Every structure is written in structure tokens, then in C-alpha cells.
Amino acid sequence: MSISTLEAATPASPDPAYRAQITAWQAQRLQDLTSPDGWLTLIGLDWLQKGVNSLGAAADNSIVLKAGPAELGRIELAADGTTTLDFAPGVNGLVDGQQVRHAVLLSDQDGQRQPSLVRVGSLSLFVVDREGRKGLRIKDRDAATRTHFQGLDYFPIDPGWRIEARWVPFNPQRTLPIGSVLGTVSEVPVPGKAVFEKDGHSYELYPIQEDPGSLFFIIADRTSGRETYGAARFITTGLPHDGKLLIDFNKAYNPPCAFTAYATCPLPPPENRLDLRVTAGEMKYRGEH
């Protein structure tokens, strides 16, 4: 598991402190991605049917797992959306760290807490809710995508891509339709837009706000599908201050969909498809599925 910076046109030379900052960010990014619960462990996304769903590695299950016991148990999806799990005899499973035989499973959209986490050996799974459709996100810390990960590649660190944008707040707040790789579209609140200059041209980017202390950008540019992942890259920034927002494209990173076919990544809105080459940040994954 490694990080590398590929040769490209020589950018402006970063000062040692800034280089150290970006290098540390890249190292943390690698650590998060390759962790035992990171995106590289994702081996399945299976949608639940109303009623009883059997799951396990045996081929006769409703949901066939790529790892784990032949018969893991049964998950029942009730008409009201309640999801309950019963482990199969002989399976020693945990739900939220407790050894149980039966449990009601909360999804990732139930209240303010984390979804119920089921663990059996190297497997973990939890219920996701996407536009009212419930499914199981299944992970395996021994997944080949993790154990045979080929590392991350980056454009050379370039301080010229650390840009101070002008922040234009929206009052009232607007919404943007954000699509996903599943074909769903959600209207998402957008608090404002960032306007910046590059090479004599003006560009705009629209963020969404998933956390109170940060902004989240889903972007594409003229490197997309060539040097960088085709669908999108992500950038997370701090909040605007005094009408300015710092966007560091050296911290642009690939969505989980670049590494696994089982993620449900958002796609950039038309407003965030930049007509320029953003030669900064994370490049296309060399082991792209």
C-alpha cells in the first residue's frame, strides 16, 4: 500500500511546510482508505425484499455473500420498514459489539446514531436506506480490494492550485439536483457558491454541506476519464471567512466508486463540471475495477 506522485509538467515549487502539510494529508487519506473498515473492504450492496431474506455464502440464499459462513442468518424487512436479524444456529455474531441471536437493525438514516453494525468473523454489514429502499452494505476486512490494493497516485504538489475563492452566499438557500450512480436524484441544499480565477478565466463551484464545520464539493474537469477518475472527484474545505473560501485542489480525492463497484457515489451537477484541466490531487486508480 503506497502513495506515489507521477511525473508531469513541473509545477511551482511548494515551500517545505506546505509540502509537508499535503504529504501528511495524503498519508492520512491512505490510512483511512486502507483501514479494516475502509471503502476497500466493501464486497457487496444487496437490496432487501419485503419479507424474509436469507443470507450466507451458499448459492441458495436470497443474498449470496462473497465470504463468511454458508448460512449466516435471516433478515426480515417488514411492511413498515422495520428490519430484524436472526443469526443461523452455530453462527456467533455480534450486533453493536454484543453477542445476540436476534436484533432489530437501525439503518444509516434512522435518527442521529450510527447504523447497527453486524459482525461475523472478518465480515461486517449494516442496513442502508436509499430513497426508502433498504439494502445491506457488506464489508470484509480480508477483501482482495484491500489486501491487493495498488496504492494512490497524485499529480505533483502545486501551490498554484491552492486557491482563495470569493464566497457568494445564497439567501435564501438554494437546492441543486444531485444524481448518483444508482440513477437516483436528490434535491440537496446549497449554501452558496465559490467563484475563483484561474489562468485569466472565472469559474464557479457549488458545494453541499453535510457537516456543520465543512463544505463538500463534487467536481469533474477536463482530466476526468483521462488522468483522473471519470465520474467525479471530491474536495472537502473549511467554511468561508470574510467572504473568502480556501479551496485546495491538491486535496482532491477519488470517490469510493473508483475502488469498488458496490458504493453509491454522488455525481457532479452540471454547475461543477469545470472547463479546465485540474492537474492537482489524486489521479485515476491504477487498479480501477
N, C-alpha and C positions, 0 to 999 in steps of 0.2 A: 504494500500500500504506500503510495508515494505522491508527491507533488512535483511537477516539472514546469518550467517556463520554456516555451518553444521559441526558436529564433524567429524574428520578424524585423521589420524596419526599426532602426534604432530610435527609441523614444527619448524624450527629455530625461536626463539622468535624475532619479529621485535622490533626495538627501537621505543619509543613513537612518535617521529617526523615522522618516516616512516609510522607507523600505522595510524597516523592522516592524512597523505597525501593520503593513499589508501582509508581510510574511507570517506574522502571528495570527492574523485573521485567516489566512489560508490554512494554517496548521489546525486551528480550531474547527474550521469548516470540514477538513478531512477527518478529524476526530469524531465530530458529530455524525458525519455520513457513515462512517465505518463502525459505529458503536454497536453493541449487541442488540439494541432496539432501533437502530437507524434504518433509513429507507432501503439500504442494500439487503435487508433481511426479508423484505416483502416478497411473498411467494404466491399470494392469492387474493383476489377480491371476488367473492361469490355472493350473489343476491339471494336472499331468503324468500321462499314461497310461503304463502299463508298455510298454517298447519304445521305438521311435524317435518323437520329436515334432519335426516341422519347425516353424520359427518365422520370421516375417517379415511385412511389410505386405501381401503378396499374399494374395488371398482363398482360395487353395488350400492354405495352410499349416494344419497341425494347430492351431497357436496363431497367431492373426492379430493382429499388433501394430498399434497405433493410430499409430505413427510408425516411422521408420527404413527400412532397405533392404527391397526386396521379398522377398529371401531372405537372412535373417541367418545361418541355420545349422540344425543339428540337435542336439537334446538327447536322450540316451538314458537312460531310467530302468531299471536292471537289477532283477532279482528281489530282490537283496539290498539294494536301496535306493541303490546307487551311481549317481551322476548325472554323466554326461560330456557335454561340449560339443565340437562340431566346427563351426568357422566355415565359411560358404559361400565358394567361390572369389571372390576380389576384395574380400572384407569384411576391413577392417583393424580388428580388435577387440583389446581389452585384457582380461586377467584379472588382477586384483590388480596393475594397473599394468604388466604385462608383455605384450608383443605375442607371441601364440601362435596356433597353428592348432587345437590340441586341449588340453583341460584337464579334470581331474576337479574338479567343483564341490562344495564343502562347503556344507551348509545352515546356517541360523541356529541349529540345535540340535546341531551337530557340535562337541563339545569346548568349549574355553574361548575360541577365537578368533572373529573376525568371519566371516560367510559370505563365500564367494568372490564378488568383485564384478566383473561383466562390464560393459564399456563399449564402445559403438559410437556415435560421434558424440554427439548430445545424449541418447542413451538410456543407461540403466544397468539392470541386472537382477541378481537373486540368488535363490537357492533358499530357500524357507521350508518348514518341516516343522510341520504341524498335526495332532497326534494320529496321527502315522505317515503322513499324507497329504502328498505333496510337490507344491509348486507354484512358480510363478515370480512374484515381485513385480517389476513393471516400472515404471520411472520415466522421465520425460522433463523435463529442466530447462526446456524450452520449452512445457510443457503449458499449455493455456488456463487451468486452475485456478490456475496460478501467475502467468501474465502478465496475467490479468484479475481477480486477487484483489481483493475489495472491502473489505478491512480488517477489524479487530476492534472490537467494541463491548463496553463494560463498564458495569456499574452504577457509580454514584458511589462513590469510595473511602470506606469507612465503618469506622473503627477499632472500632466495636461488633461487627464480625464477626471481629475478631482475638481468638480465644477460647482461654483456658487450660483445657484439659480434664483431668479426672482419668484417669490411666492405670491400667488393670486388666490386669496380665499374666496370660497363660494358662500354667499349669504343671500338666500337660504342655500343649504347644502344641496348639491345635485346628486343624481344617480347615473350610473353607466351600466349597460348590459354587459356582463362578463360571461363568456361561454366557457365550456370545459371540454376535455377530450371525450366525455360521455355524451356530448351533444346537448347537455342542459344549458340553460341561460338563466342567470340570476341578475336582478337589478341590485346593484351594490352602491351604497352611499360613497360619494367622493367629496372630500372636504375642500378641495381647491386644486390648482394646477401649478406646476413648476415650469417656468419659462427660462430657457438658457440659450446662450450664444455659442456656436462652435464653427470655426473657420468662416466667419462672416455671415453665417446664416442663423436664423432663430428657430428654436424647436420648443415643443411643449410636451409635458408628460403628466398624466393623471394618475394619482395614487389612490389606493383604498386604505382604510385604517382598520386593521384587525386588532391591534393592541393600542392602548391609550398613549403609550410613550414612543410610538414609531409610525412611519408610513411605509407602505409596501407597493412597489411598482412592478408591473408585469409588462415586459418590453420585448419588442423584436426590432431588428435593424437589418442593414444590408449584408451583414455577415451571417445572418440566420440561415441555416441549412447548408452553409458552406464551412466556415471556420467554427461556427458556434451551433448549438442545438437548434433545430429547425423551428420548433413550436414556440419557444419563448426563453427568456432568462428573467431572473428575479433580482431586484435590488431592494434592500431594506435601509431606510435612512432614519435619522432622528427627526425631531419636529422642527418646523420653521421657527426662526428667531429674527425679530426686527425686519420682517418682510423678506428674509432670505432663507434658502434651504440648500444645504450642502449635499450634493449627490456625487458619490464616488463610484464611478463605473469600474474601477479596479476591483470592486467588491461585487460585481455582477456574478451571479451563480446560476447553475442549471437547476431546473425543477426536478422533482423525483422521477418524472416520466422519462428523463434522459437515461435512467439507470434500471428501471423496472417497468414492465408492461401493466402492472397492477395498481398504479397510482391514478388518482383522478385530478389531474392538474388543470388549473385555470389557464385560459388563453388570453393573449393581449387584446384589448379593444383596438379598433382602428386608430384611435387617437394616440396610441402608444407604439405604433409601427413607424419607426424613425427612418427617414430617407437619408441616412448616412451610415457609414461603417464605424461601429463602435468597437475599435480594436483594443479592448481592455477587458479584464476579468476572465472568467472561466470559459474555456474553449469546449468544443464538442468532445464528448467522452469517447475515447478510442475503442472501448468495448461496447459501444452503443448496440442495444438489442435490436 
